[in-house]
Amino acid sequence: MRLQPPALAPVTTFVGLGANLGDARSQVLGAIAQLEMLPDTRLVAQSGLFRSAPIDAGGDDFINAVAQLETRLPAEELLLALQAIEHDFGRQRPYPNAPRTLDLDLLLYGNQTIASATLQVPHPRMTERAFVLIPLLQIDPLIQIPGRGAAHRFAPAVAGQRIQRI
């Protein structure tokens, strides 16, 4: 008899979504639907959609959202799945901060801090971006960012960034 390795306990994760090329609204909504179909993963909540100005980038305004997932996928596997969804939506990376058909960022993976060559969690700039913090706080107003504390403490620092619920 062959024993199966124990399944990972579900981990609560948060994914930031954004797009500013093509039909950005449809692409973000389509990506949320794709997240729901990932193996060993369940969509728990999603924020509303927000329009925000590009930061450190050119192009049209972004459509952004945040999704909360429960997953048994290891963080690196989840990252690869997110990149595959981006690819399916035509994501190209011609230069840093280029306009994009879809951008999926793994913001939080449970209470873990991860620093590898391919993944940084918590996302390193999430506390500096209204388009991440506002949708994240909409889902969980009391959320804690590992190593940084309560997410709502960072909201005043991004108050000058243009963001609008749509």
Buried (B, 14 or more C-beta within 10 A) or exposed (E): EEEEEEEEEBBBBBBBBBBBBBEBBEBBBBBBEBBEEBEEBEBBEBBEBBBBBBBEBEEBBBBBBBBBBBBBBEBBBBBEBBBBBBEEBEBEEEEEEBBBBBBBBBBBBBEEBBEEEEBBBBBEEBBBBBBBBBBBBBBBEEBEBBEEEEBBEBBEEBEEBEBEEE
